[in-house]
Amino acid sequence: MSRLALSLFFDSDLCVDQELPRAGTTLENPFVYDAVAKEFKELAKRGLVQIVEESTHEADEGTLIDSLRYRRLRVG
């Protein structure tokens, strides 16, 4: 798990819907955003977060996640 994803996870509030930030962060890069969003989907498989909403788009490189809302379920 990347430090960025872990930092976002630990900075999020419990049981509050949140969106992965984009503007003004390193997540402005669509490939970085997609990678971190996929790490959050792995956290969901482990029961640490719930994915509330996900939006994707097709790019030359394949399908990229461009928006992800999640809810932190556990401390970690």
DASULLIN-V903795 format. One record per pair of residues at least 12 apart in sequence whose C-alpha atoms are under 6 Angstrom apart, sorted by the first residue. I is the first residue (numbers start at 1). GAP is how many residues later the second one is. D is the distance in Angstrom with one decimal. If there is no record, write none. Layout:
# DASULLIN-V903795
I | GAP | D
I | GAP | D
This chain:
# DASULLIN-V903795
5 | 31 | 5.6
14 | 58 | 5.0
14 | 59 | 5.9
15 | 56 | 5.5
15 | 57 | 5.4
15 | 58 | 5.7
16 | 55 | 5.5
17 | 53 | 5.6
17 | 54 | 4.6
18 | 51 | 5.4
18 | 52 | 5.4
19 | 49 | 5.7
19 | 50 | 4.2
20 | 48 | 5.9
34 | 30 | 5.6
34 | 31 | 4.9
48 | 25 | 5.3
48 | 26 | 5.2
49 | 22 | 5.4
49 | 23 | 4.3
49 | 24 | 5.0
50 | 20 | 5.5
50 | 21 | 5.1
51 | 19 | 4.4
52 | 17 | 5.3
52 | 18 | 5.0
53 | 15 | 5.8
53 | 16 | 5.0
54 | 13 | 5.6
54 | 14 | 4.6
55 | 12 | 5.0
